[in-house]
Amino acid sequence: MTELVALQREVAIPKVIGKHVYGELYDCDTKLLRNKRVLKNIVIEAAKIGNMTLLDVRSWKIGDGVSIVAIVLESHIAVHTWPEFSFATVDVYSCGEHTDPEAAFRYIATSLKAKKIIRGYVDRSYRG
């Protein structure tokens, strides 16, 4: 009889969990991309959906577009818009197993009514 032996592979458990979701949103609703108040509320809700601890939100009207940066205890959420091109960029980075930056990113993309989404992901964890 042949004996099967399972080999245990040592997997380094991260000491710091870093999840970075980022992307470009095309063909968005231009009225939303111009509206600083609405965008700020979208980012605040995205932080809740991503289970992040919101510390501060800053927003700037830059020409026709808007930039929103939310500082969360776990890192940040940033949205920059170019209504003249129906375009926005989104960056959601969080540390901590309890967070879900993917859910936060999806919420922002859906809220801006993006018809085309290019999304990237980087594991920024530290394993030592």
GIZI-V715760 format. One record per backbone hydrogen bond with DSSP energy under -1.0 kcal/mol. NH is the residue of the N-H (numbers start at 1). CO is the residue of the C=O. If there is no record, write none. Layout:
BEGIN
((NH;CO) (NH;CO))
END
This chain:
BEGIN
((15;126) (16;126) (19;94) (20;122) (21;92) (22;120) (23;90) (24;118) (25;88) (26;116) (28;86) (29;112) (33;29) (34;30) (39;35) (40;36) (41;37) (42;38) (43;39) (44;40) (45;41) (46;42) (47;43) (48;44) (49;45) (50;46) (51;48) (52;47) (55;71) (56;71) (58;69) (60;67) (62;65) (65;62) (67;60) (68;79) (69;58) (70;77) (71;56) (72;75) (73;53) (75;72) (76;93) (77;70) (78;91) (79;68) (80;89) (81;66) (82;87) (85;82) (86;83) (87;82) (88;25) (89;80) (90;23) (91;78) (92;21) (93;76) (94;19) (96;17) (99;96) (100;50) (104;100) (105;101) (106;102) (107;103) (108;104) (109;105) (110;106) (111;107) (112;108) (113;110) (114;109) (115;26) (116;26) (118;24) (120;22) (122;20) (124;18) (126;16))
END
